Amino acid sequence: MDRKDNQSPQGETARILVEFLEVAITSIVFLKGVYPSGAFERRRYMNLVVQRARHPQLRDYIHSAVFGLLPFIQKGMVERAAVIFFNTDGVPVERFVFKLAVNLSYGSKVEEADLEFSLRSFLIKLSVSESLTKVLPRDYRWEITAYFRSLPEASANKDVEQWIPTDTRQWEQPPLLTPIKSMSSEPLCVQLYIEHPSLSEPKP
């Protein structure tokens, strides 16, 4: 996507971020072996070899979910975006969480190259993070979930309509966190970590 010279710093930052999230989430799905390797193809992004979903439905699901967050990221309404793997009871087994913060008062020009250089390191770390993850149960599902700081009014924005409350259950105990990568720079801060259920979490 071409950069719009008249975009606000927040708009430009959000655009770069959602493009990154689309690639990062695809990388997570590939890393976990959710689908055969033939369901992906190698592409270049930020001068890295990354995976792109070949199946139209998979590619469209990830793309539409992430780009559906664009207007809300621009307004600072999205706190976290997560890829959740859960069992047949709807209990999460593993969560990959992106914690996001966009500085809404930032007024300077966004240095796209610097921002992309920082985000690029997340993709490098993700590609070697399999040892930090858990083996998924035989029957599992996955979804992309967004956590909003405040819920937008459905009547105010048609983009809200594609986001529905998740049926995935929450853990009763605070989860175990495994940090993957973080960055803190203007106008964007991102943390990526994996969550697993606590050892004291009640079994379903």
N, CA and C atoms as a LAMMPS dump frame, in Angstrom:
ITEM: TIMESTEP
0
ITEM: NUMBER OF ATOMS
612
ITEM: BOX BOUNDS ff ff ff
-5.0000000000000000e+02 5.0000000000000000e+02
-5.0000000000000000e+02 5.0000000000000000e+02
-5.0000000000000000e+02 5.0000000000000000e+02
ITEM: ATOMS id mol type element x y z
1 1 1 N 0.848 -1.183 0
2 1 2 C 0 0 0
3 1 3 C 0.887 1.238 0
4 2 1 N 0.583 2.188 -0.856
5 2 2 C 1.376 3.391 -0.948
6 2 3 C 1.075 4.315 0.218
7 3 1 N 2.115 5.008 0.633
8 3 2 C 1.951 5.953 1.728
9 3 3 C 1.191 7.172 1.236
10 4 1 N 0.26 7.65 2.038
11 4 2 C -0.48 8.853 1.711
12 4 3 C 0.228 10.038 2.379
13 5 1 N 0.697 10.991 1.554
14 5 2 C 1.449 12.124 2.09
15 5 3 C 0.604 12.992 3.01
16 6 1 N -0.716 12.965 2.821
17 6 2 C -1.572 13.81 3.643
18 6 3 C -2.107 13.09 4.868
19 7 1 N -1.617 11.878 5.13
20 7 2 C -2.081 11.146 6.308
21 7 3 C -1.519 11.777 7.566
22 8 1 N -2.293 11.714 8.648
23 8 2 C -1.807 12.163 9.945
24 8 3 C -0.743 11.186 10.437
25 9 1 N 0.104 11.604 11.399
26 9 2 C 1.078 10.655 11.961
27 9 3 C 0.406 9.406 12.517
28 10 1 N -0.768 9.586 13.146
29 10 2 C -1.472 8.428 13.705
30 10 3 C -1.989 7.513 12.589
31 11 1 N -2.472 8.122 11.502
32 11 2 C -2.954 7.333 10.373
33 11 3 C -1.846 6.552 9.71
34 12 1 N -0.698 7.194 9.55
35 12 2 C 0.453 6.53 8.934
36 12 3 C 0.976 5.414 9.832
37 13 1 N 1.05 5.689 11.121
38 13 2 C 1.513 4.67 12.073
39 13 3 C 0.572 3.475 12.085
40 14 1 N -0.739 3.731 12.109
41 14 2 C -1.729 2.658 12.138
42 14 3 C -1.647 1.817 10.871
43 15 1 N -1.435 2.46 9.725
44 15 2 C -1.329 1.72 8.466
45 15 3 C -0.137 0.768 8.485
46 16 1 N 1.011 1.272 8.926
47 16 2 C 2.208 0.43 9.005
48 16 3 C 1.978 -0.711 9.993
49 17 1 N 1.313 -0.401 11.111
50 17 2 C 1.088 -1.402 12.154
51 17 3 C 0.175 -2.524 11.675
52 18 1 N -0.927 -2.201 10.993
53 18 2 C -1.839 -3.265 10.569
54 18 3 C -1.215 -4.119 9.468
55 19 1 N -0.405 -3.514 8.609
56 19 2 C 0.307 -4.319 7.612
57 19 3 C 1.242 -5.299 8.303
58 20 1 N 1.93 -4.816 9.345
59 20 2 C 2.819 -5.681 10.124
60 20 3 C 2.034 -6.788 10.826
61 21 1 N 0.901 -6.432 11.444
62 21 2 C 0.102 -7.425 12.17
63 21 3 C -0.396 -8.528 11.245
64 22 1 N -0.763 -8.167 10.019
65 22 2 C -1.224 -9.186 9.067
66 22 3 C -0.127 -10.213 8.806
67 23 1 N 1.097 -9.734 8.61
68 23 2 C 2.223 -10.643 8.363
69 23 3 C 2.57 -11.423 9.623
70 24 1 N 2.573 -10.75 10.771
71 24 2 C 2.941 -11.408 12.029
72 24 3 C 1.944 -12.499 12.406
73 25 1 N 0.658 -12.23 12.24
74 25 2 C -0.363 -13.235 12.577
75 25 3 C -0.273 -14.423 11.63
76 26 1 N -0.034 -14.166 10.354
77 26 2 C 0.176 -15.273 9.408
78 26 3 C 1.388 -16.099 9.831
79 27 1 N 2.444 -15.427 10.306
80 27 2 C 3.652 -16.13 10.757
81 27 3 C 3.356 -17.012 11.96
82 28 1 N 2.488 -16.545 12.86
83 28 2 C 2.119 -17.334 14.042
84 28 3 C 1.349 -18.586 13.623
85 29 1 N 0.395 -18.422 12.713
86 29 2 C -0.398 -19.558 12.236
87 29 3 C 0.504 -20.577 11.545
88 30 1 N 1.476 -20.085 10.792
89 30 2 C 2.44 -20.977 10.132
90 30 3 C 3.318 -21.665 11.183
91 31 1 N 3.803 -20.9 12.156
92 31 2 C 4.676 -21.429 13.206
93 31 3 C 4.016 -22.577 13.966
94 32 1 N 2.708 -22.44 14.23
95 32 2 C 1.998 -23.442 15.007
96 32 3 C 1.586 -24.656 14.181
97 33 1 N 1.824 -24.629 12.885
98 33 2 C 1.496 -25.791 12.06
99 33 3 C 0.001 -26.046 11.961
100 34 1 N -0.774 -24.963 11.995
101 34 2 C -2.227 -25.106 11.937
102 34 3 C -2.657 -25.741 10.619
103 35 1 N -1.983 -25.368 9.544
104 35 2 C -2.291 -25.891 8.215
105 35 3 C -1.008 -26.45 7.602
106 36 1 N -1.128 -27.33 6.603
107 36 2 C 0.071 -27.851 5.938
108 36 3 C 0.914 -26.713 5.362
109 37 1 N 2.215 -26.945 5.285
110 37 2 C 3.116 -25.9 4.79
111 37 3 C 2.755 -25.463 3.376
112 38 1 N 2.119 -26.362 2.624
113 38 2 C 1.712 -26.017 1.267
114 38 3 C 0.619 -24.974 1.203
115 39 1 N 0.001 -24.675 2.357
116 39 2 C -1.037 -23.647 2.4
117 39 3 C -0.442 -22.243 2.44
118 40 1 N 0.89 -22.171 2.455
119 40 2 C 1.57 -20.877 2.52
120 40 3 C 2.582 -20.769 1.392
121 41 1 N 2.948 -19.551 1.087
122 41 2 C 3.978 -19.303 0.094
123 41 3 C 4.926 -18.24 0.637
124 42 1 N 6.172 -18.309 0.2
125 42 2 C 7.186 -17.377 0.689
126 42 3 C 7.098 -16.056 -0.066
127 43 1 N 7.129 -14.99 0.696
128 43 2 C 7.122 -13.639 0.134
129 43 3 C 8.139 -12.783 0.882
130 44 1 N 8.455 -11.643 0.304
131 44 2 C 9.356 -10.699 0.974
132 44 3 C 8.554 -9.551 1.574
133 45 1 N 8.927 -9.212 2.805
134 45 2 C 8.295 -8.092 3.507
135 45 3 C 9.337 -7.504 4.452
136 46 1 N 9.54 -6.207 4.376
137 46 2 C 10.574 -5.549 5.184
138 46 3 C 11.936 -6.216 4.979
139 47 1 N 12.173 -6.632 3.743
140 47 2 C 13.433 -7.28 3.356
141 47 3 C 13.671 -8.592 4.108
142 48 1 N 12.582 -9.229 4.528
143 48 2 C 12.64 -10.543 5.163
144 48 3 C 11.807 -11.518 4.345
145 49 1 N 12.183 -12.787 4.375
146 49 2 C 11.335 -13.816 3.777
147 49 3 C 10.279 -14.194 4.812
148 50 1 N 9.011 -14.01 4.461
149 50 2 C 7.904 -14.311 5.369
150 50 3 C 6.922 -15.24 4.668
151 51 1 N 5.949 -15.72 5.419
152 51 2 C 4.938 -16.619 4.871
153 51 3 C 3.648 -15.846 4.567
154 52 1 N 3.036 -16.172 3.455
155 52 2 C 1.744 -15.584 3.081
156 52 3 C 0.775 -16.721 2.811
157 53 1 N -0.428 -16.602 3.341
158 53 2 C -1.429 -17.652 3.151
159 53 3 C -1.841 -17.715 1.689
160 54 1 N -1.862 -18.925 1.144
161 54 2 C -2.274 -19.103 -0.247
162 54 3 C -3.78 -19.285 -0.371
163 55 1 N -4.395 -19.888 0.649
164 55 2 C -5.829 -20.153 0.584
165 55 3 C -6.6 -18.847 0.729
166 56 1 N -7.475 -18.524 -0.216
167 56 2 C -8.168 -17.221 -0.178
168 56 3 C -8.948 -16.971 1.109
169 57 1 N -9.634 -18 1.647
170 57 2 C -10.441 -17.782 2.85
171 57 3 C -9.572 -17.468 4.06
172 58 1 N -8.448 -18.169 4.189
173 58 2 C -7.535 -17.92 5.297
174 58 3 C -6.918 -16.533 5.154
175 59 1 N -6.458 -16.226 3.958
176 59 2 C -5.842 -14.92 3.716
177 59 3 C -6.835 -13.786 3.96
178 60 1 N -8.065 -13.959 3.499
179 60 2 C -9.076 -12.913 3.659
180 60 3 C -9.488 -12.744 5.119
181 61 1 N -9.548 -13.855 5.867
182 61 2 C -9.917 -13.762 7.283
183 61 3 C -8.891 -12.923 8.045
184 62 1 N -7.621 -13.242 7.864
185 62 2 C -6.569 -12.498 8.568
186 62 3 C -6.56 -11.045 8.115
187 63 1 N -6.647 -10.828 6.805
188 63 2 C -6.588 -9.469 6.267
189 63 3 C -7.766 -8.618 6.756
190 64 1 N -8.972 -9.158 6.647
191 64 2 C -10.151 -8.365 7.013
192 64 3 C -10.197 -8.097 8.516
193 65 1 N -9.774 -9.089 9.318
194 65 2 C -9.776 -8.891 10.768
195 65 3 C -8.806 -7.791 11.17
196 66 1 N -7.598 -7.849 10.625
197 66 2 C -6.573 -6.883 11.022
198 66 3 C -6.882 -5.488 10.472
199 67 1 N -7.24 -5.413 9.203
200 67 2 C -7.508 -4.096 8.62
201 67 3 C -8.826 -3.51 9.145
202 68 1 N -9.694 -4.368 9.697
203 68 2 C -10.888 -3.864 10.35
204 68 3 C -10.573 -3.09 11.617
205 69 1 N -9.362 -3.291 12.154
206 69 2 C -8.938 -2.571 13.36
207 69 3 C -8.369 -1.197 13.044
208 70 1 N -8.079 -0.94 11.773
209 70 2 C -7.369 0.28 11.39
210 70 3 C -7.988 1.56 11.961
211 71 1 N -9.293 1.804 11.761
212 71 2 C -9.848 3.063 12.281
213 71 3 C -9.808 3.164 13.792
214 72 1 N -9.841 2.026 14.478
215 72 2 C -9.838 2.039 15.94
216 72 3 C -8.417 2.207 16.494
217 73 1 N -7.415 1.662 15.787
218 73 2 C -6.021 1.881 16.176
219 73 3 C -5.674 3.352 16.004
220 74 1 N -6.164 3.966 14.932
221 74 2 C -5.911 5.383 14.7
222 74 3 C -6.427 6.246 15.848
223 75 1 N -7.506 5.795 16.483
224 75 2 C -8.109 6.567 17.573
225 75 3 C -7.611 6.115 18.947
226 76 1 N -6.663 5.168 18.967
227 76 2 C -6.121 4.707 20.241
228 76 3 C -7.066 3.841 21.041
229 77 1 N -8.033 3.213 20.376
230 77 2 C -9.057 2.44 21.087
231 77 3 C -8.678 0.974 21.299
232 78 1 N -7.673 0.479 20.568
233 78 2 C -7.301 -0.937 20.652
234 78 3 C -6.138 -1.104 21.624
235 79 1 N -6.359 -1.877 22.655
236 79 2 C -5.305 -2.123 23.649
237 79 3 C -4.439 -3.321 23.258
238 80 1 N -5.092 -4.393 22.796
239 80 2 C -4.36 -5.614 22.44
240 80 3 C -5.027 -6.302 21.252
241 81 1 N -4.213 -6.979 20.481
242 81 2 C -4.709 -7.895 19.452
243 81 3 C -4.06 -9.238 19.744
244 82 1 N -4.834 -10.31 19.642
245 82 2 C -4.313 -11.616 20.05
246 82 3 C -4.731 -12.711 19.083
247 83 1 N -3.861 -13.712 18.965
248 83 2 C -4.198 -14.951 18.277
249 83 3 C -4.367 -15.995 19.38
250 84 1 N -5.575 -16.528 19.491
251 84 2 C -5.899 -17.444 20.591
252 84 3 C -6.151 -18.846 20.054
253 85 1 N -5.471 -19.808 20.629
254 85 2 C -5.708 -21.226 20.317
255 85 3 C -6.434 -21.822 21.516
256 86 1 N -7.575 -22.479 21.264
257 86 2 C -8.359 -22.994 22.376
258 86 3 C -8.886 -24.393 22.073
259 87 1 N -9.222 -25.118 23.151
260 87 2 C -9.663 -26.503 23.013
261 87 3 C -11.152 -26.578 22.712
262 88 1 N -11.681 -27.797 22.68
263 88 2 C -13.089 -27.985 22.302
264 88 3 C -14.058 -27.414 23.332
265 89 1 N -13.565 -27.18 24.567
266 89 2 C -14.409 -26.571 25.597
267 89 3 C -14.378 -25.051 25.537
268 90 1 N -13.632 -24.513 24.566
269 90 2 C -13.528 -23.063 24.455
270 90 3 C -12.559 -22.438 25.438
271 91 1 N -11.715 -23.267 26.058
272 91 2 C -10.732 -22.767 27.024
273 91 3 C -9.404 -22.509 26.296
274 92 1 N -8.834 -21.318 26.428
275 92 2 C -7.566 -21.025 25.757
276 92 3 C -6.445 -21.951 26.21
277 93 1 N -5.662 -22.384 25.258
278 93 2 C -4.477 -23.199 25.529
279 93 3 C -3.228 -22.338 25.406
280 94 1 N -3.289 -21.393 24.494
281 94 2 C -2.14 -20.523 24.224
282 94 3 C -2.642 -19.243 23.56
283 95 1 N -2.039 -18.114 23.974
284 95 2 C -2.4 -16.835 23.375
285 95 3 C -1.125 -16.083 22.979
286 96 1 N -1.08 -15.637 21.742
287 96 2 C -0.034 -14.72 21.296
288 96 3 C -0.643 -13.32 21.342
289 97 1 N -0.06 -12.454 22.152
290 97 2 C -0.672 -11.151 22.408
291 97 3 C 0.235 -10.013 21.933
292 98 1 N -0.358 -9.107 21.159
293 98 2 C 0.313 -7.866 20.769
294 98 3 C -0.319 -6.739 21.58
295 99 1 N 0.44 -6.149 22.48
296 99 2 C -0.051 -5.004 23.243
297 99 3 C 0.372 -3.732 22.516
298 100 1 N -0.598 -2.864 22.24
299 100 2 C -0.369 -1.736 21.337
300 100 3 C -0.622 -0.406 22.037
301 101 1 N 0.177 0.586 21.693
302 101 2 C -0.064 1.95 22.17
303 101 3 C 0.434 2.922 21.107
304 102 1 N -0.482 3.733 20.59
305 102 2 C -0.146 4.761 19.611
306 102 3 C -0.283 6.114 20.285
307 103 1 N 0.744 6.932 20.19
308 103 2 C 0.727 8.266 20.785
309 103 3 C -0.154 9.187 19.942
310 104 1 N -1.344 9.498 20.44
311 104 2 C -2.303 10.291 19.676
312 104 3 C -1.913 11.764 19.598
313 105 1 N -1.004 12.204 20.46
314 105 2 C -0.603 13.615 20.448
315 105 3 C 0.665 13.846 19.633
316 106 1 N 1.19 12.783 19.047
317 106 2 C 2.421 12.907 18.257
318 106 3 C 2.13 13.683 16.979
319 107 1 N 2.895 14.736 16.735
320 107 2 C 2.589 15.591 15.595
321 107 3 C 3.663 15.654 14.531
322 108 1 N 4.767 14.958 14.738
323 108 2 C 5.866 15.014 13.776
324 108 3 C 5.671 13.988 12.653
325 109 1 N 6.488 14.108 11.641
326 109 2 C 6.45 13.16 10.52
327 109 3 C 6.916 11.786 11.001
328 110 1 N 6.21 10.764 10.582
329 110 2 C 6.584 9.398 10.95
330 110 3 C 7.72 8.928 10.057
331 111 1 N 8.81 8.486 10.686
332 111 2 C 9.931 7.93 9.921
333 111 3 C 9.619 6.461 9.653
334 112 1 N 9.054 6.209 8.494
335 112 2 C 8.583 4.862 8.166
336 112 3 C 9.698 3.834 8.228
337 113 1 N 10.883 4.197 7.731
338 113 2 C 12.003 3.249 7.718
339 113 3 C 12.399 2.839 9.133
340 114 1 N 12.407 3.805 10.053
341 114 2 C 12.778 3.499 11.443
342 114 3 C 11.725 2.609 12.102
343 115 1 N 10.458 2.912 11.836
344 115 2 C 9.373 2.131 12.411
345 115 3 C 9.41 0.697 11.885
346 116 1 N 9.606 0.554 10.6
347 116 2 C 9.649 -0.777 10
348 116 3 C 10.861 -1.561 10.482
349 117 1 N 11.976 -0.878 10.706
350 117 2 C 13.172 -1.563 11.214
351 117 3 C 12.892 -2.169 12.587
352 118 1 N 12.178 -1.412 13.432
353 118 2 C 11.843 -1.914 14.769
354 118 3 C 10.867 -3.084 14.684
355 119 1 N 9.856 -2.978 13.832
356 119 2 C 8.857 -4.04 13.71
357 119 3 C 9.451 -5.289 13.065
358 120 1 N 10.41 -5.1 12.207
359 120 2 C 11.073 -6.222 11.531
360 120 3 C 11.667 -7.201 12.544
361 121 1 N 12.182 -6.677 13.654
362 121 2 C 12.813 -7.534 14.657
363 121 3 C 11.805 -8.481 15.308
364 122 1 N 10.519 -8.076 15.343
365 122 2 C 9.487 -8.961 15.888
366 122 3 C 9.34 -10.211 15.013
367 123 1 N 9.371 -10.022 13.697
368 123 2 C 9.212 -11.152 12.782
369 123 3 C 10.402 -12.102 12.878
370 124 1 N 11.585 -11.542 13.093
371 124 2 C 12.782 -12.369 13.256
372 124 3 C 12.658 -13.215 14.524
373 125 1 N 12.235 -12.58 15.627
374 125 2 C 12.078 -13.311 16.884
375 125 3 C 10.987 -14.373 16.8
376 126 1 N 9.881 -14.035 16.127
377 126 2 C 8.787 -14.994 15.988
378 126 3 C 9.238 -16.255 15.273
379 127 1 N 10.069 -16.096 14.274
380 127 2 C 10.476 -17.238 13.451
381 127 3 C 11.298 -18.262 14.226
382 128 1 N 11.846 -17.862 15.37
383 128 2 C 12.668 -18.785 16.171
384 128 3 C 12.047 -19.016 17.555
385 129 1 N 10.739 -18.82 17.66
386 129 2 C 10.073 -18.895 18.969
387 129 3 C 9.308 -20.188 19.203
388 130 1 N 9.436 -21.146 18.309
389 130 2 C 8.628 -22.363 18.443
390 130 3 C 8.895 -23.083 19.756
391 131 1 N 10.138 -23.05 20.228
392 131 2 C 10.488 -23.757 21.464
393 131 3 C 9.786 -23.152 22.687
394 132 1 N 9.295 -21.924 22.566
395 132 2 C 8.609 -21.265 23.683
396 132 3 C 7.117 -21.579 23.714
397 133 1 N 6.635 -22.249 22.681
398 133 2 C 5.201 -22.516 22.568
399 133 3 C 4.881 -23.924 23.068
400 134 1 N 3.597 -24.202 23.18
401 134 2 C 3.144 -25.514 23.642
402 134 3 C 2.535 -26.302 22.494
403 135 1 N 2.591 -27.609 22.623
404 135 2 C 1.93 -28.471 21.641
405 135 3 C 0.428 -28.336 21.822
406 136 1 N -0.271 -28.123 20.746
407 136 2 C -1.709 -27.926 20.82
408 136 3 C -2.432 -29.269 20.916
409 137 1 N -3.601 -29.304 21.565
410 137 2 C -4.376 -30.546 21.618
411 137 3 C -4.841 -30.942 20.222
412 138 1 N -5.271 -32.181 20.084
413 138 2 C -5.646 -32.681 18.759
414 138 3 C -6.786 -31.863 18.16
415 139 1 N -7.817 -31.672 18.933
416 139 2 C -8.967 -30.901 18.448
417 139 3 C -8.894 -29.497 19.037
418 140 1 N -8.555 -28.549 18.216
419 140 2 C -8.464 -27.17 18.689
420 140 3 C -8.94 -26.241 17.592
421 141 1 N -9.218 -25.031 17.979
422 141 2 C -9.578 -23.978 17.028
423 141 3 C -8.749 -22.741 17.361
424 142 1 N -8.835 -21.774 16.496
425 142 2 C -8.11 -20.529 16.755
426 142 3 C -8.914 -19.354 16.231
427 143 1 N -8.628 -18.189 16.776
428 143 2 C -9.311 -16.984 16.334
429 143 3 C -8.438 -15.762 16.6
430 144 1 N -8.765 -14.692 15.913
431 144 2 C -8.134 -13.398 16.157
432 144 3 C -9.092 -12.589 17.033
433 145 1 N -8.592 -12.094 18.143
434 145 2 C -9.419 -11.341 19.081
435 145 3 C -8.788 -9.98 19.34
436 146 1 N -9.621 -8.958 19.415
437 146 2 C -9.155 -7.616 19.751
438 146 3 C -9.727 -7.218 21.103
439 147 1 N -8.925 -6.536 21.889
440 147 2 C -9.358 -6.028 23.194
441 147 3 C -9.36 -4.502 23.115
442 148 1 N -10.53 -3.915 23.288
443 148 2 C -10.691 -2.474 23.149
444 148 3 C -10.599 -1.783 24.51
445 149 1 N -9.966 -0.624 24.529
446 149 2 C -9.936 0.189 25.749
447 149 3 C -11.332 0.698 26.084
448 150 1 N -12.075 1.014 25.044
449 150 2 C -13.468 1.406 25.201
450 150 3 C -14.22 0.885 23.994
451 151 1 N -15.448 0.484 24.201
452 151 2 C -16.218 -0.102 23.113
453 151 3 C -16.797 0.997 22.227
454 152 1 N -16.51 0.933 20.919
455 152 2 C -17.068 1.936 20.009
456 152 3 C -18.555 1.721 19.811
457 153 1 N -19.257 2.784 19.493
458 153 2 C -20.687 2.708 19.231
459 153 3 C -20.925 2.114 17.848
460 154 1 N -21.732 1.075 17.783
461 154 2 C -22.008 0.418 16.5
462 154 3 C -22.651 1.382 15.511
463 155 1 N -23.458 2.296 16.012
464 155 2 C -24.152 3.231 15.129
465 155 3 C -23.211 4.274 14.546
466 156 1 N -22.042 4.447 15.188
467 156 2 C -21.125 5.503 14.767
468 156 3 C -20.153 5.038 13.692
469 157 1 N -19.975 3.735 13.561
470 157 2 C -18.975 3.243 12.612
471 157 3 C -19.377 1.856 12.132
472 158 1 N -19.507 1.7 10.828
473 158 2 C -19.928 0.412 10.273
474 158 3 C -18.871 -0.659 10.467
475 159 1 N -17.589 -0.257 10.701
476 159 2 C -16.519 -1.237 10.916
477 159 3 C -16.718 -2.019 12.2
478 160 1 N -17.504 -1.449 13.124
479 160 2 C -17.736 -2.131 14.404
480 160 3 C -18.525 -3.416 14.205
481 161 1 N -19.362 -3.441 13.183
482 161 2 C -20.297 -4.548 13.006
483 161 3 C -19.609 -5.895 12.784
484 162 1 N -18.368 -5.888 12.257
485 162 2 C -17.7 -7.166 12.013
486 162 3 C -17.032 -7.727 13.26
487 163 1 N -16.988 -6.92 14.337
488 163 2 C -16.417 -7.405 15.584
489 163 3 C -17.539 -7.809 16.533
490 164 1 N -17.534 -9.081 16.927
491 164 2 C -18.571 -9.612 17.804
492 164 3 C -17.923 -10.149 19.075
493 165 1 N -18.659 -10.209 20.191
494 165 2 C -18.085 -10.763 21.425
495 165 3 C -17.619 -12.21 21.204
496 166 1 N -16.476 -12.544 21.781
497 166 2 C -15.939 -13.889 21.626
498 166 3 C -16.596 -14.854 22.622
499 167 1 N -16.735 -16.114 22.207
500 167 2 C -17.267 -17.154 23.091
501 167 3 C -16.155 -17.848 23.874
502 168 1 N -14.903 -17.512 23.553
503 168 2 C -13.775 -18.157 24.228
504 168 3 C -13.779 -17.795 25.715
505 169 1 N -13.633 -18.816 26.543
506 169 2 C -13.642 -18.59 27.987
507 169 3 C -12.331 -17.958 28.446
508 170 1 N -12.39 -17.319 29.605
509 170 2 C -11.204 -16.687 30.169
510 170 3 C -10.615 -17.587 31.254
511 171 1 N -9.312 -17.433 31.5
512 171 2 C -8.682 -18.172 32.584
513 171 3 C -9.088 -17.574 33.926
514 172 1 N -9.185 -18.43 34.936
515 172 2 C -9.55 -17.953 36.271
516 172 3 C -8.344 -17.393 37.017
517 173 1 N -7.157 -17.889 36.679
518 173 2 C -5.929 -17.437 37.325
519 173 3 C -5.112 -16.583 36.341
520 174 1 N -4.29 -15.658 36.86
521 174 2 C -3.416 -14.887 35.968
522 174 3 C -2.519 -15.828 35.165
523 175 1 N -2.36 -15.585 33.874
524 175 2 C -1.596 -16.509 33.038
525 175 3 C -0.088 -16.375 33.232
526 176 1 N 0.618 -17.373 32.741
527 176 2 C 2.08 -17.323 32.684
528 176 3 C 2.469 -16.58 31.411
529 177 1 N 3.347 -15.581 31.542
530 177 2 C 3.745 -14.76 30.408
531 177 3 C 5.169 -15.082 29.965
532 178 1 N 5.347 -15.212 28.665
533 178 2 C 6.675 -15.387 28.079
534 178 3 C 6.916 -14.243 27.096
535 179 1 N 7.77 -13.279 27.453
536 179 2 C 8.021 -12.157 26.544
537 179 3 C 8.742 -12.63 25.279
538 180 1 N 8.347 -12.068 24.155
539 180 2 C 9.009 -12.365 22.881
540 180 3 C 9.827 -11.167 22.414
541 181 1 N 9.182 -9.997 22.365
542 181 2 C 9.865 -8.801 21.869
543 181 3 C 9.058 -7.579 22.261
544 182 1 N 9.73 -6.462 22.455
545 182 2 C 9.034 -5.209 22.709
546 182 3 C 9.79 -4.073 22.052
547 183 1 N 9.061 -3.007 21.764
548 183 2 C 9.676 -1.791 21.233
549 183 3 C 8.955 -0.6 21.831
550 184 1 N 9.692 0.466 22.065
551 184 2 C 9.106 1.685 22.598
552 184 3 C 9.755 2.858 21.887
553 185 1 N 9.017 3.468 20.993
554 185 2 C 9.518 4.62 20.258
555 185 3 C 8.334 5.479 19.856
556 186 1 N 8.601 6.703 19.472
557 186 2 C 7.514 7.567 19.028
558 186 3 C 7.207 7.31 17.56
559 187 1 N 5.934 7.161 17.234
560 187 2 C 4.751 7.303 18.082
561 187 3 C 4.117 5.963 18.437
562 188 1 N 4.915 4.88 18.5
563 188 2 C 4.334 3.549 18.658
564 188 3 C 5.1 2.723 19.678
565 189 1 N 4.337 2.041 20.54
566 189 2 C 4.91 1.049 21.457
567 189 3 C 4.194 -0.274 21.22
568 190 1 N 4.971 -1.345 21.118
569 190 2 C 4.408 -2.674 20.889
570 190 3 C 5.103 -3.676 21.807
571 191 1 N 4.327 -4.538 22.422
572 191 2 C 4.867 -5.674 23.17
573 191 3 C 4.248 -6.947 22.611
574 192 1 N 5.066 -7.958 22.407
575 192 2 C 4.58 -9.274 21.983
576 192 3 C 4.974 -10.288 23.035
577 193 1 N 3.989 -11.022 23.52
578 193 2 C 4.274 -12.066 24.495
579 193 3 C 3.289 -13.218 24.307
580 194 1 N 3.668 -14.372 24.856
581 194 2 C 2.817 -15.556 24.807
582 194 3 C 2.239 -15.782 26.201
583 195 1 N 0.962 -16.107 26.246
584 195 2 C 0.31 -16.427 27.515
585 195 3 C -0.071 -17.906 27.538
586 196 1 N 0.215 -18.554 28.682
587 196 2 C -0.205 -19.932 28.92
588 196 3 C -0.95 -19.994 30.24
589 197 1 N -1.854 -20.954 30.403
590 197 2 C -2.587 -21.044 31.669
591 197 3 C -1.643 -21.325 32.844
592 198 1 N -1.977 -20.739 33.976
593 198 2 C -1.208 -20.958 35.191
594 198 3 C -1.247 -22.441 35.582
595 199 1 N -0.209 -22.89 36.269
596 199 2 C -0.171 -24.287 36.717
597 199 3 C -1.29 -24.567 37.712
598 200 1 N -1.798 -23.509 38.358
599 200 2 C -2.901 -23.686 39.319
600 200 3 C -4.266 -23.471 38.676
601 201 1 N -4.281 -23.28 37.361
602 201 2 C -5.561 -23.081 36.664
603 201 3 C -6.405 -24.347 36.774
604 202 1 N -7.657 -24.22 37.207
605 202 2 C -8.538 -25.395 37.301
606 202 3 C -8.693 -26.085 35.949
607 203 1 N -8.66 -27.392 35.949
608 203 2 C -8.851 -28.145 34.721
609 203 3 C -10.344 -28.196 34.36
610 204 1 N -10.649 -28.094 33.064
611 204 2 C -12.062 -28.137 32.659
612 204 3 C -12.677 -29.49 32.928
